Amino acid sequence: MKCAICRSGNTEKGFATVVLEKEDTVLVFKRVPSDICDTCGEQYISSDVNRSLLNHAREELNKNVTLEMLNFVPEESAKPMR
């Protein structure tokens, strides 16, 4: 896919680190599957992965954590079909 930001790079499969903040809580998700631009580094996350990421974030917020670093594990519905 052509990068929508720099318009000169192409995206490649990889992993990103995503930081989500809400009020006093900071969640850091590592190894989030992404498409990453080989020129500018812009990261694109699919809607299924994003949905799974937000569900995990809600669970962590309910635990009242202040700072949490997690390895991303996709929900069953977000796993790619084989």
mmCIF file of the C-alpha atoms, coordinates in Angstrom:
data_MODEL
# 
_entry.id   MODEL 
# 
loop_
_atom_site.group_PDB 
_atom_site.id 
_atom_site.type_symbol 
_atom_site.label_atom_id 
_atom_site.label_alt_id 
_atom_site.label_comp_id 
_atom_site.label_asym_id 
_atom_site.label_entity_id 
_atom_site.label_seq_id 
_atom_site.pdbx_PDB_ins_code 
_atom_site.Cartn_x 
_atom_site.Cartn_y 
_atom_site.Cartn_z 
_atom_site.occupancy 
_atom_site.B_iso_or_equiv 
_atom_site.pdbx_formal_charge 
_atom_site.auth_seq_id 
_atom_site.auth_comp_id 
_atom_site.auth_asym_id 
_atom_site.auth_atom_id 
_atom_site.pdbx_PDB_model_num 
ATOM 1  C CA . MET A 1 1  ? 0.000   0.000   0.000  1.00 0.00 ? 1  MET A CA 1 
ATOM 2  C CA . LYS A 1 2  ? 1.249   3.495   -0.771 1.00 0.00 ? 2  LYS A CA 1 
ATOM 3  C CA . CYS A 1 3  ? 1.753   5.689   2.305  1.00 0.00 ? 3  CYS A CA 1 
ATOM 4  C CA . ALA A 1 4  ? -0.981  8.322   2.676  1.00 0.00 ? 4  ALA A CA 1 
ATOM 5  C CA . ILE A 1 5  ? 1.334   10.645  4.649  1.00 0.00 ? 5  ILE A CA 1 
ATOM 6  C CA . CYS A 1 6  ? 4.572   10.918  2.647  1.00 0.00 ? 6  CYS A CA 1 
ATOM 7  C CA . ARG A 1 7  ? 3.078   9.571   -0.620 1.00 0.00 ? 7  ARG A CA 1 
ATOM 8  C CA . SER A 1 8  ? 6.424   8.139   -1.672 1.00 0.00 ? 8  SER A CA 1 
ATOM 9  C CA . GLY A 1 9  ? 6.884   5.102   0.572  1.00 0.00 ? 9  GLY A CA 1 
ATOM 10 C CA . ASN A 1 10 ? 5.251   1.707   0.586  1.00 0.00 ? 10 ASN A CA 1 
ATOM 11 C CA . THR A 1 11 ? 4.045   -0.108  3.681  1.00 0.00 ? 11 THR A CA 1 
ATOM 12 C CA . GLU A 1 12 ? 5.461   -3.368  4.968  1.00 0.00 ? 12 GLU A CA 1 
ATOM 13 C CA . LYS A 1 13 ? 4.134   -5.748  7.627  1.00 0.00 ? 13 LYS A CA 1 
ATOM 14 C CA . GLY A 1 14 ? 5.709   -5.178  11.016 1.00 0.00 ? 14 GLY A CA 1 
ATOM 15 C CA . PHE A 1 15 ? 5.037   -4.349  14.641 1.00 0.00 ? 15 PHE A CA 1 
ATOM 16 C CA . ALA A 1 16 ? 4.457   -1.029  16.372 1.00 0.00 ? 16 ALA A CA 1 
ATOM 17 C CA . THR A 1 17 ? 4.360   0.231   19.917 1.00 0.00 ? 17 THR A CA 1 
ATOM 18 C CA . VAL A 1 18 ? 1.101   2.024   20.713 1.00 0.00 ? 18 VAL A CA 1 
ATOM 19 C CA . VAL A 1 19 ? 0.714   4.405   23.663 1.00 0.00 ? 19 VAL A CA 1 
ATOM 20 C CA . LEU A 1 20 ? -2.822  5.166   24.852 1.00 0.00 ? 20 LEU A CA 1 
ATOM 21 C CA . GLU A 1 21 ? -3.558  7.794   27.487 1.00 0.00 ? 21 GLU A CA 1 
ATOM 22 C CA . LYS A 1 22 ? -6.781  8.565   29.307 1.00 0.00 ? 22 LYS A CA 1 
ATOM 23 C CA . GLU A 1 23 ? -6.893  10.851  32.322 1.00 0.00 ? 23 GLU A CA 1 
ATOM 24 C CA . ASP A 1 24 ? -4.167  9.576   34.703 1.00 0.00 ? 24 ASP A CA 1 
ATOM 25 C CA . THR A 1 25 ? -3.674  6.223   32.964 1.00 0.00 ? 25 THR A CA 1 
ATOM 26 C CA . VAL A 1 26 ? -0.969  5.437   30.395 1.00 0.00 ? 26 VAL A CA 1 
ATOM 27 C CA . LEU A 1 27 ? -1.043  2.093   28.578 1.00 0.00 ? 27 LEU A CA 1 
ATOM 28 C CA . VAL A 1 28 ? 1.860   0.978   26.373 1.00 0.00 ? 28 VAL A CA 1 
ATOM 29 C CA . PHE A 1 29 ? 1.127   -1.908  24.014 1.00 0.00 ? 29 PHE A CA 1 
ATOM 30 C CA . LYS A 1 30 ? 4.165   -3.511  22.374 1.00 0.00 ? 30 LYS A CA 1 
ATOM 31 C CA . ARG A 1 31 ? 4.253   -5.740  19.285 1.00 0.00 ? 31 ARG A CA 1 
ATOM 32 C CA . VAL A 1 32 ? 1.013   -4.449  17.754 1.00 0.00 ? 32 VAL A CA 1 
ATOM 33 C CA . PRO A 1 33 ? 0.682   -5.807  14.175 1.00 0.00 ? 33 PRO A CA 1 
ATOM 34 C CA . SER A 1 34 ? 0.910   -2.870  11.764 1.00 0.00 ? 34 SER A CA 1 
ATOM 35 C CA . ASP A 1 35 ? 1.731   -1.828  8.251  1.00 0.00 ? 35 ASP A CA 1 
ATOM 36 C CA . ILE A 1 36 ? 4.710   0.542   8.448  1.00 0.00 ? 36 ILE A CA 1 
ATOM 37 C CA . CYS A 1 37 ? 5.895   2.958   5.758  1.00 0.00 ? 37 CYS A CA 1 
ATOM 38 C CA . ASP A 1 38 ? 9.419   2.129   4.611  1.00 0.00 ? 38 ASP A CA 1 
ATOM 39 C CA . THR A 1 39 ? 10.143  5.834   4.025  1.00 0.00 ? 39 THR A CA 1 
ATOM 40 C CA . CYS A 1 40 ? 8.604   7.901   6.825  1.00 0.00 ? 40 CYS A CA 1 
ATOM 41 C CA . GLY A 1 41 ? 7.737   5.236   9.408  1.00 0.00 ? 41 GLY A CA 1 
ATOM 42 C CA . GLU A 1 42 ? 4.012   6.043   9.561  1.00 0.00 ? 42 GLU A CA 1 
ATOM 43 C CA . GLN A 1 43 ? 2.144   3.141   11.177 1.00 0.00 ? 43 GLN A CA 1 
ATOM 44 C CA . TYR A 1 44 ? -1.222  1.819   10.011 1.00 0.00 ? 44 TYR A CA 1 
ATOM 45 C CA . ILE A 1 45 ? -3.288  -0.470  12.250 1.00 0.00 ? 45 ILE A CA 1 
ATOM 46 C CA . SER A 1 46 ? -6.216  -2.472  10.872 1.00 0.00 ? 46 SER A CA 1 
ATOM 47 C CA . SER A 1 47 ? -9.717  -1.902  12.232 1.00 0.00 ? 47 SER A CA 1 
ATOM 48 C CA . ASP A 1 48 ? -9.792  -5.426  13.735 1.00 0.00 ? 48 ASP A CA 1 
ATOM 49 C CA . VAL A 1 49 ? -6.502  -4.878  15.562 1.00 0.00 ? 49 VAL A CA 1 
ATOM 50 C CA . ASN A 1 50 ? -7.673  -1.425  16.675 1.00 0.00 ? 50 ASN A CA 1 
ATOM 51 C CA . ARG A 1 51 ? -10.916 -2.898  18.056 1.00 0.00 ? 51 ARG A CA 1 
ATOM 52 C CA . SER A 1 52 ? -8.963  -5.550  19.955 1.00 0.00 ? 52 SER A CA 1 
ATOM 53 C CA . LEU A 1 53 ? -6.510  -2.933  21.240 1.00 0.00 ? 53 LEU A CA 1 
ATOM 54 C CA . LEU A 1 54 ? -9.328  -0.741  22.569 1.00 0.00 ? 54 LEU A CA 1 
ATOM 55 C CA . ASN A 1 55 ? -11.024 -3.732  24.240 1.00 0.00 ? 55 ASN A CA 1 
ATOM 56 C CA . HIS A 1 56 ? -7.761  -4.583  26.024 1.00 0.00 ? 56 HIS A CA 1 
ATOM 57 C CA . ALA A 1 57 ? -7.387  -0.933  27.011 1.00 0.00 ? 57 ALA A CA 1 
ATOM 58 C CA . ARG A 1 58 ? -10.884 -0.879  28.551 1.00 0.00 ? 58 ARG A CA 1 
ATOM 59 C CA . GLU A 1 59 ? -10.041 -3.971  30.607 1.00 0.00 ? 59 GLU A CA 1 
ATOM 60 C CA . GLU A 1 60 ? -6.853  -2.343  31.906 1.00 0.00 ? 60 GLU A CA 1 
ATOM 61 C CA . LEU A 1 61 ? -8.659  0.916   32.710 1.00 0.00 ? 61 LEU A CA 1 
ATOM 62 C CA . ASN A 1 62 ? -11.149 -1.067  34.802 1.00 0.00 ? 62 ASN A CA 1 
ATOM 63 C CA . LYS A 1 63 ? -8.205  -2.328  36.877 1.00 0.00 ? 63 LYS A CA 1 
ATOM 64 C CA . ASN A 1 64 ? -7.394  1.304   37.799 1.00 0.00 ? 64 ASN A CA 1 
ATOM 65 C CA . VAL A 1 65 ? -3.757  1.068   36.709 1.00 0.00 ? 65 VAL A CA 1 
ATOM 66 C CA . THR A 1 66 ? -1.671  4.209   36.321 1.00 0.00 ? 66 THR A CA 1 
ATOM 67 C CA . LEU A 1 67 ? 1.022   2.856   33.998 1.00 0.00 ? 67 LEU A CA 1 
ATOM 68 C CA . GLU A 1 68 ? 0.984   -0.519  32.277 1.00 0.00 ? 68 GLU A CA 1 
ATOM 69 C CA . MET A 1 69 ? 3.219   -2.042  29.583 1.00 0.00 ? 69 MET A CA 1 
ATOM 70 C CA . LEU A 1 70 ? 1.736   -5.030  27.768 1.00 0.00 ? 70 LEU A CA 1 
ATOM 71 C CA . ASN A 1 71 ? 2.586   -7.265  24.839 1.00 0.00 ? 71 ASN A CA 1 
ATOM 72 C CA . PHE A 1 72 ? -0.370  -7.065  22.482 1.00 0.00 ? 72 PHE A CA 1 
ATOM 73 C CA . VAL A 1 73 ? -2.269  -10.328 22.055 1.00 0.00 ? 73 VAL A CA 1 
ATOM 74 C CA . PRO A 1 74 ? -5.058  -10.154 19.475 1.00 0.00 ? 74 PRO A CA 1 
ATOM 75 C CA . GLU A 1 75 ? -8.515  -11.334 20.432 1.00 0.00 ? 75 GLU A CA 1 
ATOM 76 C CA . GLU A 1 76 ? -9.799  -14.409 18.639 1.00 0.00 ? 76 GLU A CA 1 
ATOM 77 C CA . SER A 1 77 ? -11.909 -12.296 16.271 1.00 0.00 ? 77 SER A CA 1 
ATOM 78 C CA . ALA A 1 78 ? -8.912  -10.156 15.271 1.00 0.00 ? 78 ALA A CA 1 
ATOM 79 C CA . LYS A 1 79 ? -6.608  -13.062 14.355 1.00 0.00 ? 79 LYS A CA 1 
ATOM 80 C CA . PRO A 1 80 ? -5.979  -13.393 10.610 1.00 0.00 ? 80 PRO A CA 1 
ATOM 81 C CA . MET A 1 81 ? -7.783  -16.199 8.788  1.00 0.00 ? 81 MET A CA 1 
ATOM 82 C CA . ARG A 1 82 ? -5.542  -19.042 7.580  1.00 0.00 ? 82 ARG A CA 1 
# 
